[in-house]
Amino acid sequence: MIKLLLSAILFLSLNVYADSPKCNILDLYTSGIVDEIKRNVMYFSVPPENCAGCASSVIPILDCQEIASHKFLVIAQFPASPSGENVYIAIDSKPMRYFKLWMYPIGEDIYQMRLLKEVTIKADEEFFINLKTNYSKFWQGF
C-alpha cells in the first residue's frame, strides 16, 4: 500500500499529499523538516563511543552514515500517530534507496528522529528517471 501511495504521489504533480495541511513539495522545503532531517541524520551518524550522549541504539548509525554521504529528497510527509510526522525520503545512491523517518516534535519546529527504516518501492525505470529529473532542484546534500 505504501509503495503504491508513494508512486502515485510522485507522478501526479507537485501536490505531494492530501492528508496533511501542507499541499505541495514547496511546502516541504519551507516547513523546516528538511533542516531537521539533516540535523538528526548528522547527529545519529556519530558512533556513540566517539560522542558522549550522542546516538542511541534505536537509530541505525550505518544507515545515517549512508544517508549523510548522499543527496536526499523528501518525497512525502504525513501526520504520525500518536504524534509527529512520518517522512519518506529517497537517497541518491545506486540503486536508489528509500527510508521512512518518524520525526517526533520536541519543541517548536524541532524534531527528534525516533525511527529510521529502509522501505522498498517497486517501480519501473521511468519512475526513477522522473524522480531525478522532475525534482532535481529539491535534492539536498549534507
The first five atom37 places (N, CA, C, CB, O) and aatype in JSON, in Angstrom:
{
  "aatype": [12, 9, 11, 10, 10, 10, 15, 0, 9, 10, 13, 10, 15, 10, 2, 19, 18, 0, 3, 15, 14, 11, 4, 2, 9, 10, 3, 10, 18, 16, 15, 7, 9, 19, 3, 6, 9, 11, 1, 2, 19, 12, 18, 13, 15, 19, 14, 14, 6, 2, 4, 0, 7, 4, 0, 15, 15, 19, 9, 14, 9, 10, 3, 4, 5, 6, 9, 0, 15, 8, 11, 13, 10, 19, 9, 0, 5, 13, 14, 0, 15, 14, 15, 7, 6, 2, 19, 18, 9, 0, 9, 3, 15, 11, 14, 12, 1, 18, 13, 11, 10, 17, 12, 18, 14, 9, 7, 6, 3, 9, 18, 5, 12, 1, 10, 10, 11, 6, 19, 16, 9, 11, 0, 3, 6, 6, 13, 13, 9, 2, 10, 11, 16, 2, 18, 15, 11, 13, 17, 5, 7, 13],
  "atom_mask": [
    [1, 1, 1, 1, 1],
    [1, 1, 1, 1, 1],
    [1, 1, 1, 1, 1],
    [1, 1, 1, 1, 1],
    [1, 1, 1, 1, 1],
    [1, 1, 1, 1, 1],
    [1, 1, 1, 1, 1],
    [1, 1, 1, 1, 1],
    [1, 1, 1, 1, 1],
    [1, 1, 1, 1, 1],
    [1, 1, 1, 1, 1],
    [1, 1, 1, 1, 1],
    [1, 1, 1, 1, 1],
    [1, 1, 1, 1, 1],
    [1, 1, 1, 1, 1],
    [1, 1, 1, 1, 1],
    [1, 1, 1, 1, 1],
    [1, 1, 1, 1, 1],
    [1, 1, 1, 1, 1],
    [1, 1, 1, 1, 1],
    [1, 1, 1, 1, 1],
    [1, 1, 1, 1, 1],
    [1, 1, 1, 1, 1],
    [1, 1, 1, 1, 1],
    [1, 1, 1, 1, 1],
    [1, 1, 1, 1, 1],
    [1, 1, 1, 1, 1],
    [1, 1, 1, 1, 1],
    [1, 1, 1, 1, 1],
    [1, 1, 1, 1, 1],
    [1, 1, 1, 1, 1],
    [1, 1, 1, 0, 1],
    [1, 1, 1, 1, 1],
    [1, 1, 1, 1, 1],
    [1, 1, 1, 1, 1],
    [1, 1, 1, 1, 1],
    [1, 1, 1, 1, 1],
    [1, 1, 1, 1, 1],
    [1, 1, 1, 1, 1],
    [1, 1, 1, 1, 1],
    [1, 1, 1, 1, 1],
    [1, 1, 1, 1, 1],
    [1, 1, 1, 1, 1],
    [1, 1, 1, 1, 1],
    [1, 1, 1, 1, 1],
    [1, 1, 1, 1, 1],
    [1, 1, 1, 1, 1],
    [1, 1, 1, 1, 1],
    [1, 1, 1, 1, 1],
    [1, 1, 1, 1, 1],
    [1, 1, 1, 1, 1],
    [1, 1, 1, 1, 1],
    [1, 1, 1, 0, 1],
    [1, 1, 1, 1, 1],
    [1, 1, 1, 1, 1],
    [1, 1, 1, 1, 1],
    [1, 1, 1, 1, 1],
    [1, 1, 1, 1, 1],
    [1, 1, 1, 1, 1],
    [1, 1, 1, 1, 1],
    [1, 1, 1, 1, 1],
    [1, 1, 1, 1, 1],
    [1, 1, 1, 1, 1],
    [1, 1, 1, 1, 1],
    [1, 1, 1, 1, 1],
    [1, 1, 1, 1, 1],
    [1, 1, 1, 1, 1],
    [1, 1, 1, 1, 1],
    [1, 1, 1, 1, 1],
    [1, 1, 1, 1, 1],
    [1, 1, 1, 1, 1],
    [1, 1, 1, 1, 1],
    [1, 1, 1, 1, 1],
    [1, 1, 1, 1, 1],
    [1, 1, 1, 1, 1],
    [1, 1, 1, 1, 1],
    [1, 1, 1, 1, 1],
    [1, 1, 1, 1, 1],
    [1, 1, 1, 1, 1],
    [1, 1, 1, 1, 1],
    [1, 1, 1, 1, 1],
    [1, 1, 1, 1, 1],
    [1, 1, 1, 1, 1],
    [1, 1, 1, 0, 1],
    [1, 1, 1, 1, 1],
    [1, 1, 1, 1, 1],
    [1, 1, 1, 1, 1],
    [1, 1, 1, 1, 1],
    [1, 1, 1, 1, 1],
    [1, 1, 1, 1, 1],
    [1, 1, 1, 1, 1],
    [1, 1, 1, 1, 1],
    [1, 1, 1, 1, 1],
    [1, 1, 1, 1, 1],
    [1, 1, 1, 1, 1],
    [1, 1, 1, 1, 1],
    [1, 1, 1, 1, 1],
    [1, 1, 1, 1, 1],
    [1, 1, 1, 1, 1],
    [1, 1, 1, 1, 1],
    [1, 1, 1, 1, 1],
    [1, 1, 1, 1, 1],
    [1, 1, 1, 1, 1],
    [1, 1, 1, 1, 1],
    [1, 1, 1, 1, 1],
    [1, 1, 1, 1, 1],
    [1, 1, 1, 0, 1],
    [1, 1, 1, 1, 1],
    [1, 1, 1, 1, 1],
    [1, 1, 1, 1, 1],
    [1, 1, 1, 1, 1],
    [1, 1, 1, 1, 1],
    [1, 1, 1, 1, 1],
    [1, 1, 1, 1, 1],
    [1, 1, 1, 1, 1],
    [1, 1, 1, 1, 1],
    [1, 1, 1, 1, 1],
    [1, 1, 1, 1, 1],
    [1, 1, 1, 1, 1],
    [1, 1, 1, 1, 1],
    [1, 1, 1, 1, 1],
    [1, 1, 1, 1, 1],
    [1, 1, 1, 1, 1],
    [1, 1, 1, 1, 1],
    [1, 1, 1, 1, 1],
    [1, 1, 1, 1, 1],
    [1, 1, 1, 1, 1],
    [1, 1, 1, 1, 1],
    [1, 1, 1, 1, 1],
    [1, 1, 1, 1, 1],
    [1, 1, 1, 1, 1],
    [1, 1, 1, 1, 1],
    [1, 1, 1, 1, 1],
    [1, 1, 1, 1, 1],
    [1, 1, 1, 1, 1],
    [1, 1, 1, 1, 1],
    [1, 1, 1, 1, 1],
    [1, 1, 1, 1, 1],
    [1, 1, 1, 1, 1],
    [1, 1, 1, 1, 1],
    [1, 1, 1, 0, 1],
    [1, 1, 1, 1, 1]
  ],
  "atom_positions": [
    [[0.83, -1.19, 0.0], [0.0, 0.0, 0.0], [0.87, 1.25, 0.0], [-0.94, 0.0, 1.21], [0.61, 2.19, -0.75]],
    [[1.91, 1.27, 0.85], [2.8, 2.43, 0.91], [3.5, 2.61, -0.43], [3.84, 2.27, 2.05], [3.67, 3.73, -0.91]],
    [[3.92, 1.51, -1.05], [4.61, 1.58, -2.33], [3.72, 2.24, -3.39], [5.04, 0.18, -2.8], [4.16, 3.12, -4.13]],
    [[2.48, 1.81, -3.45], [1.54, 2.37, -4.41], [1.28, 3.84, -4.13], [0.23, 1.59, -4.4], [1.23, 4.65, -5.05]],
    [[1.12, 4.18, -2.87], [0.86, 5.57, -2.48], [2.02, 6.47, -2.86], [0.58, 5.65, -0.98], [1.81, 7.54, -3.43]],
    [[3.25, 6.06, -2.56], [4.41, 6.88, -2.89], [4.57, 7.03, -4.4], [5.68, 6.26, -2.29], [4.94, 8.1, -4.88]],
    [[4.3, 5.98, -5.14], [4.38, 6.07, -6.6], [3.37, 7.07, -7.13], [4.16, 4.7, -7.24], [3.7, 7.89, -7.99]],
    [[2.16, 7.01, -6.65], [1.11, 7.93, -7.11], [1.44, 9.36, -6.75], [-0.24, 7.54, -6.5], [1.2, 10.27, -7.55]],
    [[1.98, 9.57, -5.58], [2.33, 10.92, -5.13], [3.31, 11.58, -6.09], [2.93, 10.88, -3.72], [3.12, 12.73, -6.47]],
    [[4.33, 10.87, -6.48], [5.37, 11.46, -7.31], [4.93, 11.73, -8.74], [6.55, 10.57, -7.32], [5.47, 12.63, -9.38]],
    [[3.96, 10.97, -9.25], [3.58, 11.15, -10.63], [2.44, 12.14, -10.84], [3.19, 9.85, -11.2], [2.25, 12.63, -11.95]],
    [[1.7, 12.45, -9.81], [0.54, 13.32, -10.0], [0.92, 14.75, -10.35], [-0.3, 13.31, -8.76], [0.44, 15.29, -11.35]],
    [[1.77, 15.37, -9.54], [2.17, 16.76, -9.77], [3.05, 17.18, -8.61], [0.93, 17.71, -9.92], [3.57, 16.34, -7.88]],
    [[3.21, 18.47, -8.45], [3.92, 18.96, -7.28], [3.08, 18.83, -6.02], [4.34, 20.4, -7.48], [3.6, 19.02, -4.92]],
    [[1.8, 18.51, -6.15], [0.98, 18.26, -4.95], [1.41, 16.93, -4.38], [-0.55, 18.26, -5.28], [1.25, 15.89, -5.01]],
    [[1.97, 16.97, -3.19], [2.62, 15.8, -2.65], [1.69, 14.92, -1.81], [3.79, 16.21, -1.82], [1.8, 13.7, -1.88]],
    [[0.8, 15.49, -1.04], [-0.07, 14.67, -0.21], [-1.34, 15.41, 0.11], [0.65, 14.25, 1.06], [-1.39, 16.64, 0.1]],
    [[-2.39, 14.63, 0.41], [-3.69, 15.22, 0.66], [-4.1, 15.17, 2.12], [-4.71, 14.54, -0.17], [-4.94, 15.96, 2.54]],
    [[-3.54, 14.26, 2.91], [-3.96, 14.1, 4.29], [-3.29, 15.06, 5.24], [-3.7, 12.71, 4.73], [-3.55, 15.01, 6.45]],
    [[-2.46, 15.92, 4.77], [-1.71, 16.83, 5.61], [-2.07, 18.27, 5.27], [-0.2, 16.6, 5.46], [-2.53, 18.54, 4.16]],
    [[-1.86, 19.19, 6.22], [-2.15, 20.58, 5.92], [-1.25, 21.16, 4.83], [-2.01, 21.41, 7.16], [-1.64, 22.13, 4.17]],
    [[-0.08, 20.58, 4.62], [0.8, 21.05, 3.55], [0.25, 20.55, 2.22], [2.26, 20.57, 3.76], [-0.31, 19.46, 2.17]],
    [[0.41, 21.32, 1.16], [-0.26, 20.93, -0.09], [0.69, 20.63, -1.23], [-1.19, 22.0, -0.51], [0.27, 20.02, -2.21]],
    [[1.97, 21.02, -1.16], [2.85, 20.7, -2.28], [4.3, 20.6, -1.84], [2.71, 21.75, -3.37], [4.64, 20.9, -0.69]],
    [[5.14, 20.16, -2.76], [6.54, 19.91, -2.43], [7.26, 21.17, -1.94], [7.26, 19.34, -3.64], [8.17, 21.08, -1.12]],
    [[6.85, 22.32, -2.43], [7.46, 23.57, -1.96], [7.23, 23.76, -0.47], [6.91, 24.77, -2.74], [8.1, 24.28, 0.24]],
    [[6.05, 23.35, 0.02], [5.77, 23.46, 1.45], [6.72, 22.61, 2.28], [4.32, 23.05, 1.73], [7.09, 22.99, 3.39]],
    [[7.11, 21.44, 1.74], [8.04, 20.59, 2.46], [9.37, 21.29, 2.69], [8.26, 19.29, 1.7], [9.99, 21.15, 3.74]],
    [[9.8, 22.05, 1.69], [11.12, 22.66, 1.75], [11.11, 24.03, 2.42], [11.68, 22.79, 0.37], [12.17, 24.63, 2.59]],
    [[9.96, 24.53, 2.78], [9.89, 25.77, 3.54], [9.4, 25.53, 4.96], [8.97, 26.77, 2.84], [9.36, 26.46, 5.77]],
    [[9.03, 24.29, 5.28], [8.49, 23.97, 6.6], [9.56, 23.75, 7.66], [7.63, 22.75, 6.51], [9.26, 23.76, 8.85]],
    [[10.79, 23.55, 7.26], [11.86, 23.29, 8.22], [12.15, 21.81, 8.44], [0.0, 0.0, 0.0], [13.14, 21.47, 9.09]],
    [[11.3, 20.91, 7.91], [11.52, 19.48, 8.14], [12.8, 19.01, 7.47], [10.33, 18.68, 7.62], [13.46, 18.1, 7.98]],
    [[13.17, 19.6, 6.34], [14.41, 19.2, 5.66], [15.61, 19.51, 6.54], [14.54, 19.93, 4.29], [16.51, 18.68, 6.67]],
    [[15.63, 20.69, 7.16], [16.74, 21.04, 8.05], [16.77, 20.12, 9.26], [16.62, 22.5, 8.5], [17.85, 19.77, 9.74]],
    [[15.61, 19.75, 9.76], [15.56, 18.84, 10.91], [16.04, 17.44, 10.54], [14.14, 18.77, 11.46], [16.68, 16.77, 11.35]],
    [[15.75, 17.01, 9.33], [16.26, 15.71, 8.87], [17.78, 15.77, 8.81], [15.67, 15.33, 7.48], [18.46, 14.86, 9.3]],
    [[18.32, 16.83, 8.22], [19.78, 16.98, 8.14], [20.41, 16.97, 9.53], [20.15, 18.28, 7.4], [21.4, 16.28, 9.76]],
    [[19.84, 17.74, 10.45], [20.38, 17.84, 11.81], [20.38, 16.47, 12.49], [19.57, 18.86, 12.64], [21.37, 16.08, 13.11]],
    [[19.26, 15.75, 12.38], [19.15, 14.45, 13.04], [20.04, 13.4, 12.41], [17.72, 13.99, 12.99], [20.67, 12.62, 13.12]],
    [[20.11, 13.37, 11.09], [20.97, 12.38, 10.42], [22.43, 12.6, 10.82], [20.81, 12.47, 8.87], [23.14, 11.65, 11.11]],
    [[22.87, 13.85, 10.83], [24.25, 14.13, 11.22], [24.49, 13.75, 12.69], [24.58, 15.62, 10.99], [25.53, 13.2, 13.03]],
    [[23.53, 14.04, 13.55], [23.64, 13.71, 14.98], [23.76, 12.2, 15.17], [22.41, 14.25, 15.75], [24.61, 11.74, 15.93]],
    [[22.9, 11.44, 14.49], [22.9, 9.99, 14.66], [23.96, 9.29, 13.82], [21.55, 9.45, 14.31], [24.07, 8.06, 13.88]],
    [[24.74, 10.03, 13.04], [25.84, 9.44, 12.26], [27.09, 9.21, 13.09], [26.18, 10.33, 11.07], [27.98, 8.46, 12.69]],
    [[27.15, 9.85, 14.26], [28.33, 9.77, 15.11], [28.24, 8.53, 15.99], [28.47, 11.04, 15.98], [27.28, 8.38, 16.75]],
    [[29.22, 7.63, 15.91], [29.21, 6.46, 16.79], [29.21, 6.9, 18.26], [30.44, 5.54, 16.51], [29.95, 7.82, 18.62]],
    [[28.4, 6.26, 19.1], [28.28, 6.69, 20.49], [29.6, 6.72, 21.26], [27.32, 5.8, 21.19], [29.77, 7.53, 22.17]],
    [[30.54, 5.83, 20.9], [31.82, 5.8, 21.63], [32.65, 7.05, 21.34], [32.61, 4.55, 21.27], [33.57, 7.36, 22.09]],
    [[32.35, 7.76, 20.25], [33.08, 8.98, 19.9], [32.36, 10.25, 20.34], [33.32, 9.03, 18.41], [32.87, 11.35, 20.12]],
    [[31.19, 10.1, 20.95], [30.41, 11.27, 21.3], [29.56, 10.94, 22.52], [29.52, 11.74, 20.12], [28.51, 10.31, 22.39]],
    [[29.99, 11.37, 23.68], [29.24, 11.11, 24.9], [27.85, 11.73, 24.78], [29.98, 11.66, 26.14], [27.72, 12.92, 24.49]],
    [[26.82, 10.94, 25.02], [25.46, 11.44, 24.97], [24.86, 11.52, 23.59], [0.0, 0.0, 0.0], [23.76, 12.05, 23.43]],
    [[25.57, 11.01, 22.57], [25.04, 11.09, 21.2], [24.14, 9.91, 20.88], [26.19, 11.15, 20.19], [23.36, 9.47, 21.73]],
    [[24.25, 9.42, 19.68], [23.31, 8.46, 19.09], [22.98, 7.29, 20.0], [23.87, 7.94, 17.82], [23.84, 6.7, 20.65]],
    [[21.7, 6.96, 20.02], [21.25, 5.78, 20.75], [21.21, 4.6, 19.8], [19.86, 6.02, 21.4], [21.37, 4.76, 18.59]],
    [[20.98, 3.42, 20.35], [20.94, 2.22, 19.52], [19.63, 2.11, 18.75], [21.15, 0.98, 20.37], [19.48, 1.21, 17.92]],
    [[18.67, 3.01, 19.0], [17.38, 2.95, 18.32], [17.52, 3.29, 16.84], [16.38, 3.9, 18.99], [16.83, 2.7, 16.0]],
    [[18.39, 4.22, 16.51], [18.59, 4.66, 15.13], [19.85, 3.99, 14.58], [18.69, 6.22, 15.05], [20.91, 4.11, 15.18]],
    [[19.75, 3.3, 13.44], [20.92, 2.63, 12.87], [21.97, 3.63, 12.39], [20.5, 1.72, 11.71], [21.73, 4.4, 11.46]],
    [[23.13, 3.62, 13.03], [24.2, 4.55, 12.7], [24.66, 4.38, 11.26], [25.38, 4.37, 13.66], [24.9, 5.36, 10.57]],
    [[24.8, 3.13, 10.8], [25.27, 2.9, 9.44], [24.31, 3.47, 8.4], [25.48, 1.41, 9.19], [24.75, 4.0, 7.38]],
    [[23.0, 3.35, 8.65], [22.04, 3.95, 7.72], [22.17, 5.46, 7.72], [20.6, 3.54, 8.09], [22.08, 6.08, 6.66]],
    [[22.37, 6.07, 8.88], [22.56, 7.52, 8.94], [23.82, 7.93, 8.19], [22.63, 8.0, 10.41], [23.81, 8.94, 7.47]],
    [[24.88, 7.18, 8.35], [26.11, 7.49, 7.64], [25.92, 7.34, 6.13], [27.25, 6.6, 8.12], [26.47, 8.12, 5.36]],
    [[25.16, 6.34, 5.71], [24.86, 6.15, 4.29], [24.05, 7.32, 3.76], [24.1, 4.83, 4.07], [24.37, 7.85, 2.69]],
    [[23.03, 7.73, 4.47], [22.2, 8.87, 4.04], [23.05, 10.13, 3.98], [21.0, 9.08, 4.99], [22.94, 10.91, 3.03]],
    [[23.89, 10.34, 4.98], [24.71, 11.56, 5.04], [25.72, 11.65, 3.9], [25.44, 11.62, 6.37], [26.2, 12.74, 3.58]],
    [[26.04, 10.52, 3.28], [27.03, 10.53, 2.2], [26.38, 10.74, 0.82], [27.81, 9.23, 2.21], [27.07, 10.68, -0.2]],
    [[25.08, 10.97, 0.78], [24.36, 11.17, -0.48], [23.41, 12.36, -0.39], [23.57, 9.9, -0.86], [23.13, 12.86, 0.7]],
    [[22.94, 12.8, -1.52], [21.85, 13.77, -1.55], [20.56, 13.03, -1.25], [21.77, 14.52, -2.93], [20.44, 11.83, -1.51]],
    [[19.57, 13.75, -0.69], [18.29, 13.13, -0.42], [17.15, 14.02, -0.88], [18.15, 12.81, 1.07], [17.32, 15.23, -1.06]],
    [[15.98, 13.4, -1.06], [14.78, 14.09, -1.48], [13.63, 13.65, -0.58], [14.46, 13.81, -2.98], [13.38, 12.46, -0.44]],
    [[12.95, 14.61, 0.03], [11.74, 14.29, 0.78], [10.64, 14.08, -0.24], [11.37, 15.42, 1.83], [10.33, 14.98, -1.02]],
    [[10.03, 12.89, -0.23], [9.0, 12.59, -1.23], [7.6, 12.56, -0.65], [9.3, 11.28, -1.89], [6.63, 12.6, -1.4]],
    [[7.48, 12.49, 0.68], [6.15, 12.52, 1.29], [6.28, 12.81, 2.77], [5.39, 11.19, 1.06], [7.29, 12.49, 3.4]],
    [[5.23, 13.42, 3.33], [5.18, 13.71, 4.75], [3.72, 13.6, 5.2], [5.77, 15.12, 5.07], [2.84, 14.23, 4.62]],
    [[3.49, 12.79, 6.24], [2.15, 12.57, 6.76], [2.17, 12.68, 8.28], [1.6, 11.19, 6.32], [3.18, 12.37, 8.91]],
    [[1.07, 13.13, 8.87], [0.99, 13.11, 10.34], [1.13, 11.68, 10.85], [-0.35, 13.73, 10.82], [0.58, 10.74, 10.26]],
    [[1.87, 11.51, 11.94], [2.07, 10.19, 12.55], [1.16, 10.06, 13.76], [3.57, 9.98, 12.94], [0.77, 11.05, 14.38]],
    [[0.85, 8.83, 14.09], [0.06, 8.57, 15.29], [0.99, 7.95, 16.31], [-1.17, 7.64, 14.98], [1.67, 6.98, 15.97]],
    [[1.07, 8.42, 17.51], [0.2, 9.38, 18.17], [0.63, 10.84, 17.96], [0.15, 9.08, 19.63], [-0.16, 11.75, 18.2]],
    [[1.87, 11.06, 17.52], [2.35, 12.43, 17.37], [3.5, 12.47, 16.38], [2.79, 13.01, 18.72], [4.13, 11.45, 16.11]],
    [[3.77, 13.63, 15.84], [4.91, 13.8, 14.96], [4.55, 13.64, 13.5], [0.0, 0.0, 0.0], [3.39, 13.75, 13.11]],
    [[5.59, 13.38, 12.7], [5.45, 13.28, 11.25], [6.16, 12.03, 10.74], [6.02, 14.54, 10.56], [7.27, 11.72, 11.17]],
    [[5.51, 11.31, 9.84], [6.17, 10.26, 9.07], [6.67, 10.9, 7.79], [5.19, 9.04, 8.77], [5.89, 11.49, 7.04]],
    [[7.97, 10.79, 7.55], [8.58, 11.42, 6.39], [9.26, 10.33, 5.57], [9.6, 12.55, 6.81], [9.99, 9.5, 6.11]],
    [[9.01, 10.33, 4.27], [9.63, 9.37, 3.37], [10.66, 10.11, 2.52], [8.57, 8.66, 2.47], [10.37, 11.16, 1.95]],
    [[11.88, 9.55, 2.46], [12.93, 10.18, 1.68], [13.53, 9.16, 0.7], [14.03, 10.75, 2.61], [13.49, 7.96, 0.93]],
    [[14.08, 9.69, -0.38], [14.87, 8.89, -1.32], [16.3, 9.39, -1.21], [14.32, 9.01, -2.81], [16.52, 10.59, -1.05]],
    [[17.28, 8.49, -1.3], [18.67, 8.94, -1.34], [19.26, 8.58, -2.69], [19.51, 8.3, -0.19], [18.94, 7.56, -3.3]],
    [[20.12, 9.46, -3.14], [20.71, 9.37, -4.48], [21.89, 8.39, -4.46], [21.18, 10.77, -4.96], [23.05, 8.77, -4.58]],
    [[21.55, 7.12, -4.3], [22.56, 6.07, -4.32], [22.28, 5.17, -5.51], [22.58, 5.25, -2.98], [21.25, 5.32, -6.18]],
    [[23.17, 4.26, -5.77], [22.95, 3.31, -6.85], [22.93, 1.91, -6.25], [24.06, 3.43, -7.95], [23.97, 1.45, -5.79]],
    [[21.8, 1.22, -6.23], [20.48, 1.69, -6.64], [19.91, 2.69, -5.63], [19.53, 0.51, -6.82], [20.37, 2.77, -4.49]],
    [[18.91, 3.45, -6.07], [18.28, 4.43, -5.2], [17.64, 3.7, -4.01], [17.22, 5.26, -5.98], [17.04, 2.64, -4.17]],
    [[17.79, 4.29, -2.82], [17.23, 3.68, -1.61], [16.22, 4.64, -1.0], [18.35, 3.33, -0.58], [16.3, 5.85, -1.18]],
    [[15.26, 4.06, -0.26], [14.18, 4.84, 0.33], [14.07, 4.53, 1.81], [12.84, 4.55, -0.37], [14.28, 3.4, 2.24]],
    [[13.75, 5.56, 2.59], [13.65, 5.41, 4.04], [12.41, 6.1, 4.58], [14.9, 5.97, 4.71], [11.96, 7.12, 4.05]],
    [[11.86, 5.52, 5.64], [10.78, 6.13, 6.39], [11.39, 6.64, 7.69], [9.59, 5.12, 6.66], [12.11, 5.92, 8.38]],
    [[11.1, 7.9, 8.02], [11.58, 8.5, 9.25], [10.37, 8.94, 10.07], [12.54, 9.71, 8.97], [9.44, 9.53, 9.54]],
    [[10.4, 8.64, 11.36], [9.38, 9.18, 12.26], [10.05, 10.32, 13.0], [8.81, 8.08, 13.27], [10.98, 10.12, 13.78]],
    [[9.56, 11.53, 12.73], [10.11, 12.74, 13.33], [9.16, 13.19, 14.44], [10.29, 13.87, 12.25], [8.03, 13.58, 14.19]],
    [[9.66, 13.11, 15.68], [8.84, 13.4, 16.86], [9.12, 14.82, 17.35], [9.12, 12.37, 18.0], [10.28, 15.19, 17.53]],
    [[8.07, 15.63, 17.56], [8.29, 17.02, 17.97], [8.78, 17.09, 19.43], [7.0, 17.83, 17.81], [8.19, 16.51, 20.33]],
    [[9.88, 17.83, 19.63], [10.39, 18.03, 20.99], [10.44, 19.52, 21.34], [11.8, 17.41, 21.13], [10.89, 19.89, 22.43]],
    [[9.98, 20.35, 20.44], [9.93, 21.79, 20.65], [9.27, 22.42, 19.44], [0.0, 0.0, 0.0], [8.85, 21.72, 18.53]],
    [[9.18, 23.73, 19.44], [8.57, 24.41, 18.31], [9.48, 24.27, 17.08], [8.31, 25.9, 18.64], [10.59, 24.8, 17.06]],
    [[8.99, 23.56, 16.09], [9.73, 23.31, 14.85], [11.05, 22.57, 15.07], [10.01, 24.61, 14.14], [11.96, 22.67, 14.26]],
    [[11.14, 21.82, 16.17], [12.32, 20.99, 16.45], [11.84, 19.55, 16.6], [13.07, 21.48, 17.75], [10.91, 19.26, 17.36]],
    [[12.49, 18.66, 15.85], [12.09, 17.25, 15.84], [13.26, 16.36, 16.22], [11.55, 16.86, 14.48], [14.42, 16.68, 15.98]],
    [[12.92, 15.21, 16.81], [13.9, 14.17, 17.07], [13.5, 12.95, 16.24], [13.98, 13.82, 18.62], [12.35, 12.51, 16.29]],
    [[14.45, 12.42, 15.49], [14.18, 11.23, 14.69], [14.08, 10.05, 15.64], [15.28, 11.0, 13.61], [15.03, 9.73, 16.35]],
    [[12.92, 9.39, 15.65], [12.7, 8.26, 16.54], [12.65, 6.93, 15.8], [11.42, 8.45, 17.31], [12.67, 5.87, 16.42]],
    [[12.6, 6.98, 14.47], [12.59, 5.76, 13.66], [13.26, 6.07, 12.33], [11.14, 5.23, 13.45], [13.01, 7.11, 11.72]],
    [[14.09, 5.17, 11.9], [14.69, 5.22, 10.57], [14.63, 3.8, 10.03], [16.18, 5.78, 10.59], [15.28, 2.9, 10.55]],
    [[13.84, 3.62, 8.99], [13.61, 2.27, 8.47], [13.66, 2.3, 6.94], [12.25, 1.7, 8.96], [12.98, 3.11, 6.31]],
    [[14.47, 1.43, 6.36], [14.51, 1.35, 4.9], [13.23, 0.7, 4.4], [15.77, 0.55, 4.41], [12.76, -0.29, 4.96]],
    [[12.66, 1.26, 3.34], [11.46, 0.71, 2.72], [11.75, 0.41, 1.26], [10.26, 1.7, 2.86], [12.69, 0.96, 0.68]],
    [[10.96, -0.46, 0.68], [11.14, -0.86, -0.71], [10.05, -0.23, -1.56], [11.13, -2.39, -0.86], [8.87, -0.25, -1.2]],
    [[10.45, 0.33, -2.68], [9.5, 0.85, -3.65], [9.77, 0.13, -4.96], [9.61, 2.42, -3.81], [10.87, 0.21, -5.51]],
    [[8.77, -0.57, -5.46], [8.9, -1.26, -6.73], [8.25, -0.38, -7.8], [8.24, -2.69, -6.69], [7.07, -0.06, -7.72]],
    [[9.04, 0.0, -8.77], [8.54, 0.85, -9.86], [9.39, 0.6, -11.1], [8.56, 2.36, -9.45], [10.47, 0.01, -11.02]],
    [[8.9, 1.07, -12.23], [9.66, 0.91, -13.45], [10.75, 1.99, -13.55], [8.73, 0.97, -14.68], [10.8, 2.91, -12.73]],
    [[11.59, 1.88, -14.56], [12.72, 2.79, -14.73], [12.26, 4.24, -14.9], [13.55, 2.36, -15.95], [12.95, 5.16, -14.46]],
    [[11.11, 4.44, -15.53], [10.59, 5.8, -15.74], [10.34, 6.51, -14.41], [9.28, 5.75, -16.55], [10.55, 7.72, -14.3]],
    [[9.9, 5.78, -13.4], [9.68, 6.34, -12.07], [10.96, 6.97, -11.54], [9.18, 5.26, -11.1], [10.94, 8.1, -11.04]],
    [[12.06, 6.25, -11.64], [13.33, 6.74, -11.12], [13.87, 7.91, -11.94], [14.35, 5.61, -11.08], [14.46, 8.84, -11.39]],
    [[13.68, 7.85, -13.25], [14.12, 8.95, -14.1], [13.33, 10.22, -13.77], [13.95, 8.59, -15.6], [13.92, 11.29, -13.65]],
    [[12.02, 10.1, -13.61], [11.19, 11.25, -13.24], [11.57, 11.81, -11.89], [9.73, 10.87, -13.25], [11.58, 13.02, -11.7]],
    [[11.88, 10.94, -10.96], [12.27, 11.38, -9.62], [13.53, 12.23, -9.69], [12.49, 10.17, -8.7], [13.64, 13.24, -9.0]],
    [[14.48, 11.82, -10.52], [15.75, 12.55, -10.66], [15.57, 13.86, -11.43], [16.77, 11.67, -11.37], [16.12, 14.89, -11.03]],
    [[14.82, 13.82, -12.53], [14.76, 14.99, -13.41], [13.7, 16.01, -13.0], [14.5, 14.55, -14.82], [13.98, 17.2, -12.95]],
    [[12.5, 15.56, -12.7], [11.41, 16.49, -12.38], [11.58, 17.19, -11.04], [10.1, 15.77, -12.39], [11.02, 18.26, -10.82]],
    [[12.35, 16.6, -10.15], [12.5, 17.16, -8.82], [13.96, 17.5, -8.51], [11.96, 16.19, -7.78], [14.34, 17.57, -7.34]],
    [[14.77, 17.7, -9.54], [16.21, 17.88, -9.36], [16.57, 19.04, -8.43], [16.87, 18.08, -10.7], [17.54, 18.95, -7.69]],
    [[15.82, 20.13, -8.46], [16.18, 21.28, -7.62], [15.88, 21.07, -6.15], [15.46, 22.52, -8.1], [16.28, 21.87, -5.31]],
    [[15.17, 19.99, -5.82], [14.8, 19.74, -4.42], [15.72, 18.75, -3.72], [13.39, 19.23, -4.35], [15.61, 18.56, -2.51]],
    [[16.64, 18.11, -4.45], [17.57, 17.18, -3.82], [18.51, 17.97, -2.93], [18.38, 16.36, -4.89], [19.03, 19.01, -3.35]],
    [[18.73, 17.51, -1.7], [19.53, 18.21, -0.7], [20.76, 17.4, -0.33], [18.69, 18.5, 0.54], [20.71, 16.17, -0.25]],
    [[21.86, 18.09, -0.1], [23.08, 17.45, 0.37], [23.33, 17.84, 1.82], [0.0, 0.0, 0.0], [22.64, 18.7, 2.37]],
    [[24.3, 17.2, 2.43], [24.6, 17.47, 3.84], [25.77, 18.41, 3.97], [24.9, 16.18, 4.61], [26.16, 18.76, 5.08]]
  ]
}
